[in-house]
Amino acid sequence: MQPNNPRDNADQWSEATSLPGQAAGDDYERSVRLRLFGNDEAQDDDVRTVSARLNAEDCRRLAQLWFNAFTASEESIGNAKLFALFFPRASNPPPQLVPEQRASAVTDVWLHERTDVLARLGVGGECLFGNPDLPRGSIVEVSVNGARFYMKCYQIEKFLTLAQSMGRRVRGAALIINKKHIECYSRWGEALKKFPLLHHLQDNNSFCLLFWPHSVSMIRFQDALKDKDDALKDKDDELKDKDDELKDKDDEIQRKAAHNDAAEDTFSEVKRF
């Protein structure tokens, strides 16, 4: 695979990298946190989590939105890739919400202060639409894969619904994504209208969609490649050990066979005498 050129004369790969899916997603989230906060440590779960009991109407609404988001994603990328991205360990989508049972949602980032997200991202970031200057008490969702757009919108809507049910106010939201194809704009803009609470933030100029190119440290990238090479070498060594073990067994069998043949020859000679 041809590597991308370093961006801004820095030790960064520009755009997507060759890291595997989950590693790429984790690295992308870390790169965003590093830009927003100056470090890449994840926030505590209790800061980023909402939990509440939902009524039947909210459950039905979220179930329909989930189905619509799933269907739109499936039409965009196909069923096989969709399951590989979202449900790698399951043969079926996760169960739907049940009324009056406690549900929870976790956002990627909770903003404790007013933040110009675009300014924090810096060179390479673009605001595709909306207002990137978010008030304190806003959430940020991050996705390295553009195919997650609809599902990420659902996750934001679910978070907003649960927060509303527990009396926690969310003042704004941002979705940072590694995709900026022009042909998606109108379709994505129309899709937002189907998520009522998210669309309300958009109407109040408190939601934005931002592009941030995935960059990964060349050192980290090279470390990942070295780890793969080391793992392959370990496998090769393991196979070589097994081959040597089999060869030793074959040699032993041949020695025993030769010994038995010699013994039979000796016995035959004795019988002739």
C-alpha positions as CSV (number, residue, x, y, z in Angstrom):
1,M,0.0,0.0,0.0
2,Q,1.4,3.4,-1.0
3,P,1.7,5.6,2.1
4,N,0.3,9.1,2.1
5,N,2.7,12.0,2.1
6,P,3.5,13.8,5.4
7,R,1.3,16.8,6.0
8,D,2.6,20.2,7.0
9,N,6.2,18.9,7.0
10,A,5.4,17.1,10.3
11,D,5.7,13.5,11.3
12,Q,2.1,12.8,10.4
13,W,0.4,10.7,7.8
14,S,-2.4,12.7,6.2
15,E,-6.0,11.5,5.7
16,A,-6.7,7.8,6.4
17,T,-4.0,5.4,7.7
18,S,-3.3,1.7,7.3
19,L,-4.2,1.0,11.0
20,P,-7.0,-1.6,11.3
21,G,-10.5,-0.4,11.9
22,Q,-10.8,-0.3,15.7
23,A,-7.3,1.0,16.1
24,A,-8.0,3.7,13.5
25,G,-11.1,4.7,15.4
26,D,-9.4,4.8,18.7
27,D,-6.5,6.8,17.3
28,Y,-8.9,9.2,15.6
29,E,-10.7,9.9,18.9
30,R,-7.4,10.4,20.7
31,S,-6.2,12.9,18.1
32,V,-9.4,14.9,18.5
33,R,-9.1,14.9,22.3
34,L,-5.5,16.0,22.0
35,R,-6.6,19.0,19.9
36,L,-9.5,19.9,22.2
37,F,-7.9,19.5,25.6
38,G,-4.1,19.3,25.0
39,N,-4.0,15.7,26.1
40,D,-5.5,12.5,24.6
41,E,-6.9,11.0,27.8
42,A,-10.5,9.9,27.8
43,Q,-12.9,11.7,30.2
44,D,-14.4,9.8,33.1
45,D,-17.5,7.8,32.1
46,D,-19.7,9.5,34.7
47,V,-19.1,12.8,32.9
48,R,-20.0,11.5,29.5
49,T,-22.9,9.2,30.5
50,V,-26.6,9.8,30.8
51,S,-29.1,7.2,32.1
52,A,-32.8,7.4,32.5
53,R,-36.1,5.5,32.2
54,L,-37.9,6.2,28.9
55,N,-41.6,6.3,28.3
56,A,-43.2,4.2,25.5
57,E,-43.4,7.2,23.1
58,D,-39.7,7.9,23.4
59,C,-38.9,4.2,23.0
60,R,-41.0,4.0,19.8
61,R,-39.5,7.2,18.4
62,L,-35.9,6.0,19.0
63,A,-36.7,2.6,17.7
64,Q,-38.0,4.1,14.4
65,L,-35.0,6.4,14.2
66,W,-32.6,3.6,14.8
67,F,-34.3,1.5,12.1
68,N,-34.1,4.5,9.7
69,A,-30.5,5.1,10.5
70,F,-29.6,1.5,10.1
71,T,-31.5,1.3,6.8
72,A,-29.8,4.4,5.4
73,S,-26.4,3.1,6.4
74,E,-27.1,-0.3,4.9
75,E,-28.1,1.4,1.6
76,S,-24.9,3.4,1.6
77,I,-22.4,0.8,2.3
78,G,-24.1,-2.6,2.2
79,N,-25.1,-5.1,4.9
80,A,-21.7,-6.9,5.2
81,K,-19.7,-3.8,5.8
82,L,-22.3,-2.3,8.1
83,F,-22.1,-5.3,10.4
84,A,-18.4,-5.4,10.2
85,L,-18.3,-1.7,11.4
86,F,-21.0,-1.7,14.0
87,F,-21.7,-5.3,15.1
88,P,-18.4,-7.3,14.5
89,R,-19.2,-9.8,17.2
90,A,-22.9,-10.2,16.6
91,S,-25.1,-11.8,13.9
92,N,-28.0,-9.4,14.6
93,P,-28.4,-5.8,15.6
94,P,-28.6,-5.0,19.3
95,P,-32.1,-5.3,21.0
96,Q,-34.4,-2.2,21.0
97,L,-35.1,-0.1,24.1
98,V,-37.9,-1.3,26.3
99,P,-40.3,1.2,28.0
100,E,-39.7,1.9,31.7
101,Q,-36.4,0.0,31.6
102,R,-33.3,2.1,32.3
103,A,-31.3,3.0,29.2
104,S,-28.0,4.8,29.0
105,A,-25.8,6.5,26.4
106,V,-22.2,7.6,26.4
107,T,-20.9,10.5,24.3
108,D,-17.3,10.8,23.1
109,V,-16.6,14.2,24.6
110,W,-18.4,16.5,27.1
111,L,-17.4,20.2,26.9
112,H,-16.9,21.9,30.3
113,E,-16.4,25.3,28.8
114,R,-17.3,27.3,25.8
115,T,-15.2,25.9,22.9
116,D,-14.6,26.9,19.3
117,V,-14.1,23.4,18.1
118,L,-12.9,24.4,14.7
119,A,-10.2,26.7,16.1
120,R,-9.1,23.9,18.5
121,L,-8.8,21.4,15.7
122,G,-6.5,23.8,13.8
123,V,-5.0,23.3,10.4
124,G,-6.8,20.7,8.4
125,G,-10.2,21.1,10.1
126,E,-13.2,22.4,8.2
127,C,-16.7,23.3,9.3
128,L,-19.1,21.6,6.7
129,F,-22.1,23.4,8.2
130,G,-23.4,24.8,11.4
131,N,-21.7,26.9,14.2
132,P,-18.5,25.4,15.6
133,D,-18.4,27.8,18.6
134,L,-20.2,25.6,21.1
135,P,-21.4,26.7,24.6
136,R,-20.4,25.0,27.9
137,G,-22.4,21.8,28.3
138,S,-22.2,20.6,24.7
139,I,-21.3,17.1,23.5
140,V,-18.9,16.0,20.7
141,E,-19.2,12.8,18.8
142,V,-16.3,11.5,16.6
143,S,-16.2,9.0,13.8
144,V,-13.2,8.1,11.6
145,N,-15.6,6.5,9.1
146,G,-18.1,8.5,7.1
147,A,-20.4,5.5,6.9
148,R,-21.2,6.0,10.6
149,F,-22.9,9.4,10.0
150,Y,-26.5,8.2,10.3
151,M,-25.7,6.0,13.3
152,K,-23.8,8.8,15.0
153,C,-26.8,11.1,14.5
154,Y,-28.9,8.4,16.2
155,Q,-26.5,8.2,19.1
156,I,-26.6,12.0,19.6
157,E,-30.4,11.9,19.5
158,K,-30.5,9.1,22.0
159,F,-28.1,11.0,24.3
160,L,-30.3,14.1,24.0
161,T,-33.5,12.2,24.7
162,L,-32.0,10.5,27.8
163,A,-30.5,13.8,29.0
164,Q,-33.9,15.5,28.6
165,S,-35.6,12.7,30.6
166,M,-33.2,13.1,33.5
167,G,-33.3,16.9,33.5
168,R,-29.8,17.4,32.2
169,R,-29.4,20.1,29.7
170,V,-27.3,19.7,26.6
171,R,-26.6,23.1,25.1
172,G,-25.0,22.0,21.8
173,A,-23.5,19.2,19.8
174,A,-20.8,18.6,17.2
175,L,-20.1,15.7,15.0
176,I,-16.5,15.4,13.8
177,I,-16.0,13.0,10.9
178,N,-13.3,11.9,8.5
179,K,-15.4,12.6,5.4
180,K,-16.2,15.7,3.4
181,H,-17.6,14.6,0.0
182,I,-19.7,17.4,-1.4
183,E,-22.4,15.0,-2.7
184,C,-23.2,14.0,0.8
185,Y,-24.1,17.5,2.0
186,S,-27.7,17.7,0.8
187,R,-28.5,14.1,1.9
188,W,-26.9,14.6,5.3
189,G,-28.7,17.9,5.8
190,E,-32.1,16.3,5.0
191,A,-31.3,13.4,7.4
192,L,-30.8,15.8,10.3
193,K,-34.4,16.9,10.0
194,K,-35.5,13.4,11.0
195,F,-33.8,13.7,14.4
196,P,-36.1,16.2,16.3
197,L,-33.8,17.1,19.2
198,L,-30.7,17.2,17.1
199,H,-32.5,19.3,14.5
200,H,-33.7,21.7,17.2
201,L,-30.0,22.3,18.1
202,Q,-29.3,22.9,14.5
203,D,-32.2,25.4,14.2
204,N,-30.7,27.2,17.3
205,N,-27.3,27.3,15.6
206,S,-25.9,25.0,18.3
207,F,-25.0,22.0,16.1
208,C,-22.1,21.7,13.6
209,L,-20.6,19.1,11.4
210,L,-16.9,19.2,11.1
211,F,-14.3,17.5,8.9
212,W,-11.0,16.5,10.5
213,P,-8.5,14.5,8.5
214,H,-7.3,11.4,10.3
215,S,-3.6,11.7,11.0
216,V,-1.5,9.3,13.0
217,S,2.0,9.7,14.3
218,M,4.5,8.0,12.0
219,I,6.2,6.6,15.1
220,R,2.9,5.1,16.3
221,F,2.3,3.8,12.8
222,Q,5.7,2.2,12.6
223,D,5.2,0.7,16.0
224,A,2.0,-0.9,14.9
225,L,3.7,-2.3,11.9
226,K,6.5,-3.6,14.1
227,D,4.0,-5.3,16.4
228,K,2.5,-7.0,13.4
229,D,5.9,-8.1,12.1
230,D,6.8,-9.4,15.6
231,A,3.5,-11.3,15.8
232,L,4.2,-12.9,12.4
233,K,7.7,-13.8,13.4
234,D,6.4,-15.4,16.6
235,K,4.0,-17.5,14.4
236,D,6.9,-18.4,12.1
237,D,9.0,-19.5,15.0
238,E,6.2,-21.5,16.5
239,L,5.6,-23.3,13.1
240,K,9.4,-23.9,12.8
241,D,9.4,-25.5,16.3
242,K,6.5,-27.7,15.3
243,D,8.3,-28.7,12.1
244,D,11.5,-29.5,14.0
245,E,9.4,-31.5,16.5
246,L,7.8,-33.5,13.6
247,K,11.2,-34.0,12.0
248,D,12.5,-35.4,15.3
249,K,9.6,-37.8,15.5
250,D,10.1,-38.9,11.9
251,D,13.8,-39.5,12.5
252,E,12.9,-41.5,15.6
253,I,10.4,-43.6,13.7
254,Q,13.0,-44.2,11.0
255,R,15.6,-45.2,13.6
256,K,13.2,-47.6,15.2
257,A,12.3,-49.0,11.9
258,A,15.9,-49.5,11.0
259,H,16.6,-51.1,14.4
260,N,13.6,-53.5,13.9
261,D,14.8,-54.4,10.4
262,A,18.3,-55.1,11.8
263,A,16.8,-57.2,14.6
264,E,14.8,-59.2,12.1
265,D,17.8,-59.8,9.9
266,T,19.8,-61.0,13.0
267,F,16.9,-63.3,14.0
268,S,16.8,-64.8,10.5
269,E,20.5,-65.5,10.6
270,V,20.2,-67.2,14.0
271,K,17.4,-69.4,12.7
272,R,19.4,-70.5,9.7
273,F,22.1,-71.8,12.1
